[in-house]
Amino acid sequence: MLAMAAAVRAETSPAAAAGFIEFQSEADGRCQILSEGGKLRVLYNRHDSRAIDYRLMRVFGDGHRQGWVVGTAPAGGERVPLGCTRVDGRPQDWQLERATFSP
């Protein structure tokens, strides 16, 4: 019984939810047109049955923080497009600040 309760606690912790978040960069014609070498940055929730609420920080150029992106990543690996990895020749990325399982 204690092992089951510990497993439930572990899966509901913020660190557990963050472990299911994955970022990838994918080829995308629009991003390539916007800025040479640009790709589409995509977030995936790799948990098979639970959605995850997330908060990301968008970082542009030399590390300038551009604000938060919040949303819910559906369970099962459905892609969540974030934006292009290059804008006007400068890099753009997103950093995970918080992830929790949706109620």
NORMO-V142696 format. One line per field, one symbol per residue. psi: psi as a letter, one per 20 degrees, with the letter a starting at -180 (. if undefined). A space follows every 50 residues. Layout:
BEGIN
psi: ???
END
This chain:
BEGIN
psi: ghhghhggghhiqhhgghiippqqpqppghhhggppiqrppqpqojpiip qppqpqpppqckjppjrqpqappqqjjpqopgaqippkiqqprppphqpq pq.
END
